[in-house]
């Protein structure tokens, strides 16, 4: 889905279960916003900081262990924990 991956002037360091992972590449996720890309990662990374500028985000772990990105009043992109890792 990423078509124009390019080198970034900045580095994103994401802390994950096994330590950390650096990403030095980025692209625009069609219809959304900038995401970070790392060829060694299973998924591209979107940052909470960028997502909150365009979408409402909710988290209520008493209800469900998930991060909900509200695309509009009816559509929700839900990232759930599956086997200790987030999935969507």
N, C-alpha and C positions, 0 to 999 in steps of 0.2 A: 504494500500500500504506500510505501515511501518511494518517491520517484526521483527526488533531487537531494540525496544525502550529501552533505558537505562538511568540511572541517570547521570546527568552531574555534573562536578565539579564546573561549573559556572551557573549563573542564568541570563536568558534573561528577561529584563523588557520591555514590549511593551506598548506604550501609545496608547490607543484606545478611542473611543467616550465616554465611560463611566468611564474613569480614566486610570488604568493600569492593566496589566495582567502579572504575572510572570510565566515563564516556566523553569522547572528544569530537563526536560527530552529531549533527542535528539535521532535522528536516521539518517541513510543515505537514502535519497529519491532515489530509484533505477534509475540509469542512470544520476543522477544529482549531488547532494551534500548534505551536512548536513542540516537538518531542525530541528527546535525546536518543541516540542510536549507538549501540555497541554490538559489533558483529559476534562477539562471544556470548551475548545474552540471548535468552529465549524470547524476550519481549523488548520492544522499545519502551522507553520510560517517559511518561508525561509527569510533569511536576504539579504538585498540589497548588503551588504558587500561580502557575499559568492557568490551570483548570478553573480556579476560583474566580478569576477575572471574567470568565465568560459564562460559567455555570454555577448553580447552587450545589453545594456538596454537603451531604449529611453523613454522620456516623453516630450510631447508637448501639453500642455493643451489648446493652441489656436486651435489645430486640434481636439483633443478628450481628455476627462478626463480619461486617462488610463496609465498604466505602461506596456510597451511592452518589453518582454524578447525575443530576437532574438536567437532561437535555432540553426538556420543555415540561409543561404541566402534566403530560401523560407518559413520556418516555424517560426511563431511568437506566443508566448504564451502571451495573452493579459489579463491584470487584469483591469477590468472596474469598475467604481463606479456605484452601483445599489442601489437605496434607501438609499444613504448616507454611504454604506459599499462597500468595494472592493469585486469583484467577478471575476471569470475567466471562 
